[in-house]
Amino acid sequence: MKEQTARSIRSGPDAITTVRRFSRFYTRRLGLLGEGLLDSAFSLAESRVLYELAHHDGLTASLLGRELGLDPGYLSRILKRFEARGLIVRAPSASDGRQAVLGLTEAGHAAFAPLDQGSREQVAALLGPLDPEETERLTRAMATVEELLGERPAAPAPILLRPHQIGDIGWIVHRQALLYAQEYGWDETYEALVAEIGAEFLRAFDPKRDRAWIAEREGAIVGSVFVVRVSDEIARLRLLYVEPHARGSGLGRRLVGECIRFARLKGYRKLTLWTNDVLAAARRIYQDAGFTLVAEERHHSFGKDLVGQNWELAL
């Protein structure tokens, strides 16, 4: 009962109105309400059928219907029209004699080509007025919609931690520079700083006193952090980052916890770090892990006015 009430609150009148308004805007903006998509002879559903057949081999009518969520009777009528016009052919399935595999003919590919090109040109025209940062915001928002309204996986793949390997530091410099530019507007001087830190880590790396943790999910890097020696008694935590799609998983806290355990194991007496006050999520992680803010200083760096902070943890 409580769960049902919570769902009702989340999908209340305001949220429903917003989603419906966006749906109306998007269908009008892409011209999806016309009799033919992109001034063609094909409806939106027919165009989607052509798209799937053009991009996937071995599709049967049942597989196609499940992929598109189309009523079997409606899909059957579309396929019969396409077959009558010579746009598709059917061939017996090698794995199931009761099924027929669908494919486009040369005429089918020729009919799909202007639809495909027209769609590309339409999207290019929509994106044309946007600058790169706005385009990135738009595509991130679309990915979020797809993630939240799409089919939920049974369980996310586990995130594994490993030591650094060749190529990791360059990738981390790239991702940190890009993410901080997108999220905070920092300029290329931050990329230069991260590159210097990464290069110095590699040049001075001592496996007995230094450590990097690279977080991976299904082979893709989703976060990292470093501990480097300052003196025999002091180590520094550096360059904590987590990819946006991995945030909320507890990875940031896990990485900081690994840094603390390593520093204690190696006999350090203090773990320090430098950050900026705008990085609120990271600061909460440090504070929850027991770090204490010991100094603040205003500075102009990375193209922004910032407040730098020094934090320490007695080990």
C-alpha positions in Angstrom: 0.0 0.0 0.0 2.8 2.4 0.9 4.6 1.5 -2.3 1.5 2.2 -4.4 1.0 5.6 -2.6 4.7 6.5 -3.3 4.3 5.7 -7.0 1.1 7.8 -7.1 3.0 10.8 -5.6 5.9 10.5 -8.0 3.5 10.2 -11.0 1.1 12.9 -9.8 -0.7 15.4 -12.0 2.3 17.7 -12.5 4.6 14.9 -13.7 1.9 13.5 -16.0 1.2 16.9 -17.5 4.9 17.5 -18.0 5.5 14.2 -19.8 2.4 14.6 -22.0 3.5 18.2 -22.9 7.0 16.9 -23.9 5.4 14.1 -26.0 3.3 16.6 -27.9 6.3 18.9 -28.4 8.6 16.1 -29.6 6.1 14.5 -32.0 5.3 18.0 -33.5 9.0 18.9 -33.7 9.8 15.8 -35.6 6.7 15.9 -37.8 5.5 12.5 -36.6 1.8 13.4 -36.9 1.8 13.7 -40.7 0.3 11.0 -42.9 3.7 10.1 -44.3 7.0 10.3 -42.3 9.4 12.9 -43.8 7.0 13.6 -46.7 7.3 10.0 -47.8 4.6 7.4 -48.6 5.4 5.5 -45.4 3.9 5.9 -42.0 6.0 6.1 -38.8 5.3 2.4 -38.1 6.1 1.4 -41.7 9.3 3.4 -41.5 10.4 1.6 -38.3 9.8 -1.8 -39.9 12.0 -0.8 -42.8 14.7 0.5 -40.4 14.8 -2.8 -38.4 14.9 -4.9 -41.6 17.7 -2.7 -43.0 19.8 -3.0 -39.9 19.2 -6.5 -38.6 19.5 -9.9 -40.3 17.5 -13.0 -39.4 14.3 -11.2 -38.2 11.1 -13.1 -38.2 7.7 -11.4 -37.9 7.4 -12.5 -34.3 10.8 -11.1 -33.4 10.1 -7.9 -35.3 6.7 -7.5 -33.5 8.3 -7.9 -30.1 11.1 -5.4 -30.9 8.7 -2.7 -32.0 5.8 -3.5 -29.7 3.4 -3.8 -32.6 0.1 -5.6 -32.7 0.7 -8.9 -34.7 -2.3 -8.2 -36.9 -1.2 -4.7 -37.7 2.3 -5.8 -38.4 1.0 -8.6 -40.6 -0.9 -6.1 -42.7 2.2 -3.9 -43.1 4.3 -6.9 -44.2 1.7 -8.0 -46.7 1.7 -4.5 -48.3 5.5 -4.5 -48.4 5.5 -7.9 -50.0 2.9 -6.9 -52.6 5.2 -3.9 -53.5 8.3 -6.1 -53.8 10.0 -4.5 -50.8 10.5 -7.6 -48.7 11.1 -11.3 -49.3 10.5 -14.3 -47.0 12.8 -17.2 -46.6 12.3 -20.4 -44.5 14.1 -20.2 -41.1 17.0 -22.7 -40.8 16.2 -23.2 -37.1 12.4 -23.3 -37.2 10.6 -24.4 -40.3 7.3 -22.8 -39.0 9.0 -19.3 -39.1 10.0 -17.2 -42.1 13.0 -14.9 -42.1 12.3 -11.4 -43.5 14.6 -9.4 -45.6 14.6 -6.3 -47.8 14.9 -6.6 -51.5 16.9 -4.1 -53.6 13.6 -2.2 -54.0 13.2 -2.2 -50.2 16.7 -0.9 -49.7 16.1 1.8 -52.3 12.8 2.8 -50.6 14.5 3.0 -47.2 17.6 5.0 -48.3 15.8 8.4 -48.7 14.0 7.8 -45.3 17.3 7.2 -43.6 19.0 10.1 -45.2 16.0 12.4 -44.5 16.0 11.4 -40.9 19.8 12.2 -40.5 19.3 15.6 -42.2 16.3 16.4 -40.0 18.2 15.6 -36.8 21.3 17.5 -38.0 19.0 20.5 -38.6 17.6 20.2 -35.1 21.1 20.1 -33.6 22.6 22.8 -35.9 21.7 25.8 -33.7 23.2 24.2 -30.6 26.8 24.6 -29.4 28.8 21.5 -28.3 27.9 21.9 -24.7 24.2 22.2 -25.4 24.4 19.2 -27.7 26.1 17.2 -24.9 23.4 18.3 -22.4 20.7 17.3 -24.9 22.1 13.8 -25.5 22.7 13.2 -21.8 19.1 14.1 -21.1 17.9 11.8 -23.8 20.1 9.0 -22.4 18.5 9.6 -19.0 15.0 9.3 -20.4 15.9 6.1 -22.2 17.5 4.7 -19.0 14.6 5.6 -16.7 11.8 4.5 -19.0 13.5 1.6 -20.7 13.5 -2.0 -19.6 15.4 -2.4 -16.3 18.2 -5.0 -16.3 17.8 -7.7 -13.6 21.0 -6.4 -11.9 23.9 -4.2 -12.9 27.2 -5.8 -13.6 29.6 -5.7 -10.6 32.2 -2.9 -10.5 35.8 -4.3 -10.1 38.8 -2.5 -8.8 42.3 -3.1 -10.2 45.7 -1.5 -10.3 46.6 0.9 -13.1 47.8 -0.4 -16.5 49.4 1.2 -19.5 46.9 3.7 -21.1 44.8 4.2 -17.9 46.4 7.6 -16.9 45.8 9.1 -20.4 42.2 8.0 -20.3 41.6 9.4 -16.8 43.1 12.8 -17.9 40.8 12.8 -20.8 37.6 11.9 -18.9 38.3 14.2 -15.9 39.0 17.2 -18.2 35.9 16.5 -20.2 33.6 15.9 -17.3 34.7 18.9 -15.3 34.4 21.1 -18.4 30.8 19.8 -18.9 29.7 19.9 -15.3 31.5 22.9 -13.9 32.7 24.9 -17.0 36.4 24.4 -16.1 38.9 25.2 -18.9 41.9 23.4 -20.3 44.2 24.5 -17.5 42.5 21.8 -15.3 43.3 19.3 -18.0 46.9 20.5 -17.8 46.9 20.0 -14.0 45.5 16.5 -14.2 48.0 15.6 -16.9 50.9 16.9 -14.7 49.6 14.9 -11.7 49.2 11.8 -13.8 52.7 12.1 -15.3 54.3 12.7 -12.0 52.5 9.7 -10.5 53.9 7.4 -13.3 57.4 8.9 -13.0 57.7 8.6 -9.3 55.5 5.5 -8.8 56.7 3.3 -5.9 54.4 0.2 -5.5 55.4 0.0 -1.8 54.1 3.5 -1.1 51.8 4.6 -3.9 48.7 3.1 -5.3 46.0 3.6 -8.0 42.6 2.0 -8.1 40.9 1.8 -11.5 37.2 0.9 -11.3 35.8 -1.2 -14.2 32.4 -2.4 -15.2 32.3 -4.9 -18.0 35.7 -3.7 -19.2 34.9 0.0 -19.2 36.6 2.4 -16.7 33.9 4.0 -14.5 36.1 5.7 -11.9 39.5 6.0 -10.2 41.5 7.4 -7.3 45.2 7.6 -6.3 47.2 7.6 -3.1 50.7 9.1 -3.4 53.6 9.5 -0.9 54.3 13.0 0.5 56.6 11.9 3.2 57.2 8.8 5.3 54.3 9.8 7.5 52.0 11.6 5.1 50.2 10.4 2.0 47.8 12.4 -0.4 44.6 11.2 -1.9 44.3 12.6 -5.5 42.0 12.7 -8.5 38.9 10.9 -7.2 36.3 10.7 -10.0 33.3 8.6 -10.8 31.5 8.4 -14.2 28.0 9.9 -14.1 26.3 6.6 -14.9 28.1 4.9 -12.0 27.2 7.6 -9.4 24.8 6.5 -6.7 26.3 3.1 -6.6 28.6 3.8 -3.6 31.7 3.7 -5.8 33.1 7.0 -4.6 32.9 5.9 -0.9 34.4 2.6 -1.9 37.4 4.2 -3.6 38.0 6.5 -0.6 37.7 3.6 1.8 40.4 1.7 -0.2 42.7 4.8 0.0 42.3 4.9 3.8 42.9 1.2 4.2 46.0 1.3 2.0 47.4 4.4 3.9 47.0 2.7 7.2 48.5 -0.6 6.0 51.6 1.3 4.7 52.1 3.0 8.1 51.2 6.5 7.1 50.1 8.7 10.0 48.0 11.2 8.0 46.1 11.2 4.7 45.5 14.6 3.1 43.7 16.0 0.0 42.9 19.2 -1.8 39.5 19.9 -3.4 37.2 22.8 -4.2 33.9 23.7 -2.4 31.8 23.3 -5.6 32.5 19.5 -5.6 29.8 19.0 -3.0 29.3 15.2 -3.5 33.0 14.5 -3.1 33.2 16.7 0.0 30.4 14.7 1.6 32.2 11.5 1.0 35.4 12.9 2.6 33.5 14.2 5.6 31.6 11.0 6.1 35.0 9.1 5.9 36.3 11.2 8.8 38.3 13.8 7.0 38.4 17.3 8.7 38.5 20.6 6.8 41.7 22.4 8.0 42.0 25.3 5.6 40.2 27.2 2.8 41.5 29.7 0.3 39.8 31.7 -2.5 41.6 31.3 -5.9 40.9 31.9 -9.6 41.8 28.6 -11.4 40.5 26.7 -14.4 38.7 29.8 -15.6 36.5 30.1 -12.5 36.5 31.8 -9.0 36.8 28.9 -6.6 37.3 28.2 -2.9 40.1 25.6 -2.5 39.9 23.3 0.6 42.5 21.2 2.4 41.2 18.2 4.2 43.1 15.8 6.6 42.5 12.4 8.2 44.5 11.3 11.1 45.2 7.6 10.7 
